[in-house]
Amino acid sequence: MSINDNFIEFDPIYPPKKPRPLRIFLVSLTVSSLLVALAFGGQAAYQALKPKVHWTIQKFMTQSLDWQPCDNGFSCTTYQVPIDYNNLNGGNFTLQVLVHPATGNKTKLGYLFVNPGGPGGSGVDYAYNADTIVSKVIEDNYDIVGIDPRGVNLSQPVRCLTDSQEDTYLDGGGSIQTSSDLTQSEQQAQMFADQCWNQVGPNLAHYSTLESAKDMDILRALLHQPTLNYIGKSYGTYLGTLYAALFPQNTGRMVLDGAVDPNISVNQQNEVQAQGFDTALRSFISSNPEFSVAQVQQLLATARKTPLPTKPANSSKTNKQNRTLTESLTITAIASALYDPSSGWPQLKSALDLAINHNDGTGLLAMADDYDQRLPNGHYASNQNDISQITTCLDFPDPRTIPQIQRNAADYAKTAPLFGPYLAYAGLACHYWRVSPVTHPTPDSPKVGTTSGDRHDPRSGHPVCLGPGTQ
């Protein structure tokens, strides 16, 4: 999603994630007709197929899991959760699970749930790549569990926009500098909100992090675990924090990395994130002095006025799709690279050289497409752009008016001169949302420790937060 419509915070997998075997898509053939109906038939088809069983919370907590092998020794299954926890017979979501088994020979220490953040990051993909996200000691001793949260990836993914609409939405929406810019952004925000309601209907109210935390506790019970051990990165820390607030008696060891403070406002969150990206960019430039902040700002100004030409991959010919690098795609590409100095920074260095010195946006466009999971054929492989906005609108109410947001934007420009103008208007679509935000418990801010090796992380600082039960 364009950065000024909520840049998705998740932990990228470096080196790039292994391709996931297609066989895991076939884990539960019994639900395939339901998934197809939901994807293409909308609410009417769902009503015809929704379960007739009288569900109680006890039935959800004791349902049977049909485990299937899903390549490379992994195990996969699905399980049912209520769409609405206040109406247990109002229909179910089917969630996809992958377990990366412990690799050691010693007695296992149990299950370790992982989430990369987002909202909209795939826990299944993250667990599949457990060897790149946890230490060998952890991998040897814990079965790593990944869930695709409700509406994400393989868990009945919800989409608001078509591929062509997604292109328009992501390509546009640069910095808001004029009243015309603001009007255009408001129109795009309302279009997105309307499309989500048209495609999803009343279920749009049930993709919150609060509900995902409850979904996680159902799987804990189904795995016969007295407590839940958890690693959450970036936005995934919020999921872990809510879980601990809801189920303190069930909370085991927790590591919350790049923590989102659950008790600060949307405005504060966005400004802190903008400052984090600015700090990370300055760190990148200090290590690559051939570039300067002024050059990056000039590149953005150029892309705003005249988007940069690009070339198709592995060819010197003009891009057959006539795609150009817009201001919005430029800032997305730069931000996406700042998470990891070892892998992201070299990519950014090469791409900036092409763009700044050769007026060639090919490298930055490829990085933006990779982040947005846009395939060469124009299809978006993931629905992360849609579900991120949906969940954010449910999780974080923003009572500010548009004039108030404009006044706050002036502060962003001072505290984060490069990224502030883009993140100041993050979440604008939520002002046109058709369903109300979810009321969450007010958890204590987790205890905070620090780690080495993540000082350039542009997420919400670089702390590791240790939740209840951590030893």
Legacy VTK file of the C-alpha trace (Angstrom):
# vtk DataFile Version 3.0
C-alpha trace
ASCII
DATASET POLYDATA
POINTS 471 float
0.000 0.000 0.000
1.252 3.483 -0.651
3.134 4.756 2.353
0.666 7.551 3.065
-2.126 4.986 3.297
-0.453 2.999 6.092
2.947 1.600 5.365
2.819 -2.022 6.456
5.220 -2.812 9.274
6.488 -6.361 9.144
9.772 -8.158 9.538
11.164 -8.929 6.085
12.826 -12.308 5.704
16.518 -11.986 4.873
17.789 -13.709 2.892
14.593 -13.583 0.773
12.159 -16.286 1.786
12.253 -19.720 0.277
9.437 -20.384 -2.169
6.601 -22.081 -0.367
5.517 -25.409 -1.929
2.197 -25.200 -3.705
1.122 -28.349 -1.922
0.279 -26.427 1.219
-2.569 -24.825 -0.689
-4.156 -28.270 -0.772
-4.094 -28.945 2.938
-7.825 -29.030 3.500
-9.819 -30.018 0.481
-12.961 -30.103 2.585
-13.012 -26.315 2.809
-11.948 -25.538 -0.756
-15.491 -25.039 -2.016
-16.145 -22.587 0.810
-13.002 -20.621 0.013
-13.885 -20.404 -3.664
-17.418 -19.344 -2.838
-16.173 -16.625 -0.532
-13.669 -15.393 -3.067
-16.069 -15.217 -5.988
-19.597 -15.523 -4.687
-19.675 -12.927 -1.959
-22.014 -12.886 1.017
-24.913 -14.768 -0.584
-22.748 -17.772 -1.364
-21.343 -17.711 2.150
-24.777 -17.676 3.714
-25.692 -20.789 1.733
-22.569 -22.633 2.893
-22.128 -21.421 6.449
-22.043 -24.206 9.050
-25.286 -25.493 10.518
-23.570 -26.780 13.660
-24.531 -25.120 16.927
-21.188 -23.712 17.997
-20.095 -22.942 21.538
-16.711 -21.620 22.610
-16.027 -25.083 24.034
-16.598 -26.660 20.614
-14.170 -24.229 19.035
-11.614 -25.078 21.722
-11.974 -28.849 21.232
-12.423 -29.256 17.455
-10.301 -31.887 15.712
-7.286 -30.897 13.636
-6.594 -32.762 10.394
-2.819 -32.570 10.059
-1.294 -33.106 6.641
2.337 -33.141 5.478
3.208 -30.050 3.455
6.706 -30.689 2.115
10.136 -30.553 3.713
8.842 -32.185 6.875
6.377 -29.423 7.730
2.839 -30.097 8.931
-0.216 -28.083 7.954
-3.814 -27.904 9.060
-6.786 -25.572 9.271
-9.124 -24.738 12.118
-12.394 -22.891 12.619
-12.910 -19.620 14.481
-16.097 -17.594 14.856
-16.459 -14.609 12.577
-18.045 -12.738 15.474
-17.165 -13.745 19.037
-20.413 -12.132 20.203
-22.435 -14.352 17.849
-20.820 -17.785 17.790
-23.363 -19.150 15.317
-22.960 -16.305 12.845
-20.549 -18.269 10.657
-16.902 -19.240 10.831
-13.567 -18.323 9.296
-11.145 -21.106 8.368
-7.553 -20.298 9.322
-4.437 -21.882 7.824
-1.659 -23.164 10.088
1.868 -24.399 9.387
4.197 -26.034 11.904
7.950 -26.061 11.366
8.977 -29.016 13.605
11.839 -28.707 16.061
15.056 -29.864 14.416
16.946 -31.051 17.503
17.066 -34.491 19.091
16.438 -33.350 22.650
13.083 -33.167 24.367
11.076 -30.344 22.798
10.120 -27.301 24.843
6.740 -26.919 23.170
5.305 -24.683 20.477
6.480 -21.180 19.606
3.971 -18.989 17.733
5.449 -16.392 15.351
4.041 -13.376 13.553
5.997 -11.011 11.267
3.727 -7.997 11.706
1.724 -6.066 9.212
-1.080 -6.179 9.775
-1.329 -8.540 6.835
1.947 -10.440 7.198
1.708 -14.202 6.682
2.511 -16.271 9.748
2.540 -19.365 7.530
5.280 -17.925 5.316
7.176 -16.751 8.390
7.125 -20.146 10.102
8.060 -21.854 6.838
11.259 -19.794 6.918
11.923 -20.351 10.609
15.581 -21.157 9.964
16.088 -17.537 8.877
14.122 -15.850 11.683
15.189 -17.658 14.876
18.485 -18.973 16.188
19.533 -22.601 15.789
18.957 -23.151 19.509
15.334 -22.012 19.212
14.792 -23.985 16.008
16.174 -27.131 17.660
13.958 -26.914 20.738
10.618 -25.476 19.623
8.008 -26.389 17.036
7.511 -23.072 15.221
3.837 -22.275 14.569
2.605 -19.827 11.942
-1.027 -18.796 11.490
-2.337 -16.744 8.621
-4.667 -14.438 10.588
-8.276 -14.025 9.519
-8.464 -12.460 6.069
-4.727 -12.889 5.392
-3.051 -14.903 2.629
-4.401 -18.486 2.952
-7.030 -17.725 5.600
-9.914 -16.670 3.367
-8.074 -13.619 2.055
-10.183 -10.513 1.722
-9.613 -8.171 -1.205
-11.139 -4.774 -1.786
-9.492 -3.801 -5.079
-8.870 -5.453 -8.409
-5.291 -5.617 -9.680
-5.790 -2.594 -11.912
-7.410 -0.634 -9.070
-4.517 -1.654 -6.820
-2.052 -0.306 -9.390
-3.821 3.042 -9.483
-4.041 3.179 -5.700
-0.372 2.358 -5.131
1.048 4.400 -8.003
-0.701 7.571 -6.883
-0.966 9.194 -3.494
2.401 10.895 -3.063
3.019 13.729 -0.634
0.130 16.091 -0.011
1.403 19.582 -0.819
-1.642 21.370 -2.231
-5.396 21.490 -1.721
-5.724 19.594 -5.003
-3.470 16.839 -3.614
-5.642 16.593 -0.534
-8.855 16.421 -2.554
-7.431 13.653 -4.718
-6.245 11.702 -1.658
-9.635 12.039 0.005
-11.328 10.736 -3.137
-8.974 7.758 -3.293
-9.499 7.079 0.415
-13.274 7.119 0.035
-13.059 4.888 -3.037
-11.048 2.342 -1.050
-13.457 2.433 1.899
-16.464 2.026 -0.392
-14.856 -0.851 -2.299
-14.083 -2.690 0.923
-17.686 -2.400 2.059
-18.990 -3.468 -1.344
-16.731 -6.518 -1.474
-16.886 -7.656 2.159
-20.114 -6.323 3.639
-20.863 -6.554 7.387
-17.992 -8.991 7.961
-15.727 -5.975 7.431
-16.178 -5.392 11.177
-14.401 -8.655 12.071
-10.775 -8.437 10.970
-9.389 -6.811 14.109
-6.236 -7.715 15.996
-8.372 -8.300 19.088
-10.195 -11.109 17.276
-6.911 -12.499 15.941
-5.610 -12.700 19.518
-8.689 -14.735 20.470
-8.145 -16.929 17.397
-4.604 -17.587 18.587
-5.849 -18.772 21.964
-8.149 -21.295 20.303
-5.151 -22.822 18.516
-3.174 -22.849 21.784
-5.944 -24.951 23.304
-6.118 -27.241 20.264
-2.365 -27.869 20.548
-2.883 -28.769 24.233
-0.520 -26.065 25.440
-1.091 -24.634 28.927
0.581 -21.375 27.873
1.397 -19.650 24.593
4.998 -18.807 23.687
5.285 -16.080 21.091
7.642 -13.997 18.976
6.079 -10.946 17.366
7.881 -8.464 15.172
6.854 -4.887 14.538
3.027 -4.747 14.312
3.021 -8.367 15.516
4.008 -6.980 18.906
0.560 -5.437 19.182
-1.016 -8.862 18.611
1.163 -10.290 21.377
0.398 -7.422 23.743
-3.350 -7.810 23.258
-3.072 -11.561 23.771
-1.274 -11.024 27.087
-3.922 -8.506 28.165
-6.784 -10.859 27.272
-5.235 -14.097 28.517
-2.608 -13.340 31.188
-3.041 -16.804 32.673
-2.259 -18.391 29.298
0.754 -16.223 28.449
4.127 -17.938 28.414
7.421 -16.614 27.086
7.036 -13.614 24.814
9.497 -11.605 22.760
8.058 -8.446 21.195
10.591 -6.941 18.799
10.226 -3.394 17.414
7.334 -2.792 19.744
4.204 -0.828 18.957
3.054 1.019 22.073
-0.592 -0.032 22.480
-1.537 3.106 24.348
-0.437 5.910 22.039
-2.617 7.616 19.462
-2.615 7.042 15.719
-1.016 10.446 15.298
1.808 9.561 17.683
2.337 6.159 16.036
2.630 7.644 12.569
5.007 10.383 13.681
7.248 7.911 15.539
7.347 5.686 12.472
8.239 8.618 10.223
11.063 9.562 12.582
12.289 5.966 12.551
12.457 5.906 8.757
14.256 9.261 8.671
16.810 7.972 11.165
17.324 4.793 9.158
17.799 6.758 5.941
20.405 8.977 7.574
22.205 5.846 8.757
22.135 4.488 5.211
23.541 7.744 3.827
26.294 7.888 6.440
27.401 4.463 5.199
26.966 5.484 1.546
28.249 9.077 1.382
27.896 9.222 -2.392
24.246 10.003 -1.662
22.691 12.816 0.348
19.285 13.570 1.827
19.014 16.475 -0.628
19.508 14.100 -3.561
16.794 11.769 -2.279
14.435 14.707 -1.809
15.208 15.909 -5.327
14.562 12.413 -6.690
11.138 12.414 -5.028
10.378 15.877 -6.409
11.383 14.717 -9.906
9.260 11.568 -9.685
6.332 13.691 -8.538
6.597 15.999 -11.541
7.759 13.519 -14.192
7.743 9.836 -13.176
10.962 8.065 -14.115
11.029 5.640 -17.054
11.741 1.968 -16.353
12.799 -1.087 -18.306
11.450 -4.642 -18.092
13.599 -7.153 -16.244
16.504 -8.657 -18.179
15.926 -6.441 -21.201
17.133 -3.100 -22.553
13.846 -2.472 -24.333
11.300 0.037 -23.139
8.893 -1.377 -20.565
6.096 -3.025 -22.545
3.571 -2.021 -19.898
4.815 1.591 -20.011
5.143 1.585 -16.230
6.913 4.496 -14.650
8.311 5.161 -11.206
6.014 7.579 -9.415
6.692 9.516 -6.233
4.590 7.065 -4.225
6.417 4.007 -5.566
9.759 5.717 -4.958
9.118 6.340 -1.270
7.742 2.806 -0.851
10.877 1.319 -2.413
13.208 3.391 -0.242
11.315 2.600 2.960
11.180 -1.129 2.202
14.976 -1.308 1.888
15.741 0.381 5.194
14.788 -2.581 7.369
17.987 -4.525 6.805
21.475 -3.115 6.260
22.940 -6.412 5.053
20.485 -7.064 2.229
18.226 -4.054 1.766
20.915 -1.396 1.742
22.956 -2.838 -1.160
19.764 -3.054 -3.219
18.914 0.533 -2.380
22.420 1.717 -3.223
22.254 0.203 -6.709
18.685 1.372 -7.343
19.397 4.943 -6.199
22.456 5.111 -8.434
20.305 4.155 -11.430
17.566 6.630 -10.519
19.671 9.621 -9.476
22.533 9.336 -11.944
20.828 7.717 -14.936
17.155 8.754 -14.633
16.246 5.040 -14.609
13.578 3.926 -12.126
13.876 0.201 -12.894
15.622 -0.793 -9.675
13.335 1.158 -7.372
10.228 -0.060 -9.199
11.354 -3.668 -8.748
11.847 -3.042 -5.030
8.413 -1.442 -4.650
6.804 -4.314 -6.569
8.603 -6.851 -4.396
7.380 -5.131 -1.254
3.815 -4.852 -2.576
4.050 -8.459 -3.857
3.137 -7.432 -7.393
4.042 -10.150 -9.889
5.458 -9.418 -13.380
2.060 -10.262 -14.897
0.427 -7.477 -12.867
-1.289 -9.730 -10.321
-0.839 -9.073 -6.609
0.206 -12.349 -5.001
-0.838 -11.207 -1.543
-3.754 -9.218 -0.179
-1.537 -7.508 2.405
-2.325 -4.046 1.058
-6.066 -4.479 1.577
-6.095 -6.340 4.878
-3.546 -3.984 6.420
-5.847 -1.011 5.959
-8.928 -2.959 7.062
-7.328 -4.100 10.317
-5.769 -0.729 11.071
-9.125 1.025 10.721
-10.638 -1.426 13.222
-7.739 -1.291 15.666
-6.979 2.397 15.943
-9.739 4.998 15.968
-8.621 8.424 14.826
-10.979 11.157 16.066
-9.086 13.966 14.307
-10.731 16.044 11.611
-9.017 16.663 8.276
-7.996 20.205 9.343
-6.457 18.744 12.495
-4.523 16.219 10.411
-3.271 19.070 8.229
-2.021 20.930 11.301
-0.274 17.788 12.576
1.349 17.308 9.174
3.290 20.533 9.708
4.826 18.997 12.846
5.731 15.812 10.936
7.610 17.879 8.357
9.754 19.329 11.152
10.487 16.126 13.100
10.826 13.838 10.034
11.497 16.040 6.982
11.686 13.208 4.448
9.120 10.619 5.525
6.895 12.914 7.591
5.007 14.396 4.627
4.026 10.883 3.515
3.070 9.319 6.842
1.215 12.393 8.136
-1.891 11.316 6.203
-1.580 7.563 6.808
-4.922 5.893 7.331
-7.022 8.537 5.619
-9.433 5.846 4.380
-10.449 5.142 7.977
-12.279 8.479 8.036
-14.712 7.016 5.472
-15.000 3.552 7.027
-18.458 1.963 7.142
-17.936 0.025 10.400
-16.892 1.207 13.847
-13.480 0.559 15.411
-13.211 -2.279 17.915
-12.967 -1.515 21.616
-9.783 -3.071 22.960
-8.619 -3.674 26.511
-6.059 -1.144 27.690
-2.946 -3.236 28.271
0.071 -2.146 30.236
2.943 -1.088 28.004
5.320 -4.081 27.992
8.634 -3.998 29.809
11.328 -2.909 27.415
14.866 -4.206 26.917
17.282 -3.467 24.111
19.146 -5.618 21.622
22.228 -5.150 19.550
22.234 -5.399 15.786
19.003 -3.551 15.058
20.003 0.077 15.460
18.998 0.880 11.884
15.530 -0.654 12.183
12.949 1.906 10.959
10.125 0.273 12.861
8.972 1.843 16.118
12.448 2.092 17.574
14.664 -0.909 18.235
13.486 -2.406 21.507
12.725 -5.971 22.331
9.772 -6.051 24.701
9.509 -8.880 27.149
5.963 -9.895 27.967
4.549 -11.680 30.991
6.084 -15.049 31.697
9.365 -14.292 29.963
12.418 -15.777 31.594
LINES 1 472
471 0 1 2 3 4 5 6 7 8 9 10 11 12 13 14 15 16 17 18 19 20 21 22 23 24 25 26 27 28 29 30 31 32 33 34 35 36 37 38 39 40 41 42 43 44 45 46 47 48 49 50 51 52 53 54 55 56 57 58 59 60 61 62 63 64 65 66 67 68 69 70 71 72 73 74 75 76 77 78 79 80 81 82 83 84 85 86 87 88 89 90 91 92 93 94 95 96 97 98 99 100 101 102 103 104 105 106 107 108 109 110 111 112 113 114 115 116 117 118 119 120 121 122 123 124 125 126 127 128 129 130 131 132 133 134 135 136 137 138 139 140 141 142 143 144 145 146 147 148 149 150 151 152 153 154 155 156 157 158 159 160 161 162 163 164 165 166 167 168 169 170 171 172 173 174 175 176 177 178 179 180 181 182 183 184 185 186 187 188 189 190 191 192 193 194 195 196 197 198 199 200 201 202 203 204 205 206 207 208 209 210 211 212 213 214 215 216 217 218 219 220 221 222 223 224 225 226 227 228 229 230 231 232 233 234 235 236 237 238 239 240 241 242 243 244 245 246 247 248 249 250 251 252 253 254 255 256 257 258 259 260 261 262 263 264 265 266 267 268 269 270 271 272 273 274 275 276 277 278 279 280 281 282 283 284 285 286 287 288 289 290 291 292 293 294 295 296 297 298 299 300 301 302 303 304 305 306 307 308 309 310 311 312 313 314 315 316 317 318 319 320 321 322 323 324 325 326 327 328 329 330 331 332 333 334 335 336 337 338 339 340 341 342 343 344 345 346 347 348 349 350 351 352 353 354 355 356 357 358 359 360 361 362 363 364 365 366 367 368 369 370 371 372 373 374 375 376 377 378 379 380 381 382 383 384 385 386 387 388 389 390 391 392 393 394 395 396 397 398 399 400 401 402 403 404 405 406 407 408 409 410 411 412 413 414 415 416 417 418 419 420 421 422 423 424 425 426 427 428 429 430 431 432 433 434 435 436 437 438 439 440 441 442 443 444 445 446 447 448 449 450 451 452 453 454 455 456 457 458 459 460 461 462 463 464 465 466 467 468 469 470
